[in-house]
Amino acid sequence: MSTHHAVPVVPVVPSEIVDRLARLDTASVSDALDSLGIRGVLSGVAARVPGARTAGLAHTVTYRPVDASGKTFHNAANYLDDVPAGSVVVVDNAGSTDCTNWGSLLTTLARRRDVRGTVLHGSARDVAEIRAMGYPLFSTGVTMVSGKNRVELAATGHKVTVGGTTVRPGDVIVADDNGALVVPAEHAAEVAERAERVEGTETAIAAAIAEGLRLDEARQRFGYAKPWDGPATGEHRA
């Protein structure tokens, strides 16, 4: 019996949709996903470079532990030479923070290859250098302990689970200071549209408050209960 896992087939998301998602706040994208009953948050993953934001197609990578007493070098990160430009690398080390799965050398290569960012279900190191480069990095933890000869590459291009949420290669990763989430490829266009409406609704509410309207009145007038429907005036919403 074969032990190979089937590679999930997902629709190709047009670059225009990815670019629209890149301009949106993750809070708005999360609201849009909620409106469709889709879990998107990659729980436990935090921003490591303040102000950095990104969106791109997920390129998934899975690590597994190895016997640290061995002397063989495992070349754990050589996969990066083949990551397509415009991707966000999603690394699954089962959430372990015992050793690192990303550092400054990989960041330098990622920038040269036009990789848009990295999401680690695991730990990073060299954070000061990565911040200096302004590279979008998100991880479960931070440690100085090398992953060399502690982990090895198990697979690329297979679905992974991060914080209880499934990420498939080709899904859209959106990340900013709030954290990271995944938008399933087949819902990317609708999520982008709904998230844009969320931001339109909240902009309308903020403008009304600035003009002196009470918060509760502004929320009712512009439909805060369902912001993904877009802003509307009081005569259109009760």
Secondary structure, DSSP 8 states (H G I E B T S, - for coil): --------------HHHHHHHHTS-HHHHHHHHHHTT---B-TT-EESSTT--EEEEEEEEEEEE--TT------TTGGGGG--TTEEEEEESTT--SSEEE-HHHHHHHHHTT--EEEEEEEE--HHHHHHHT--EEEEEE-----BTTEEEEEESS-EEETTEEE-TTSEEEEETTEEEEE-GGGHHHHHHHHHHHHHHHHHHHHHHHTT--HHHHHHHHTTTSGGG----TTT--
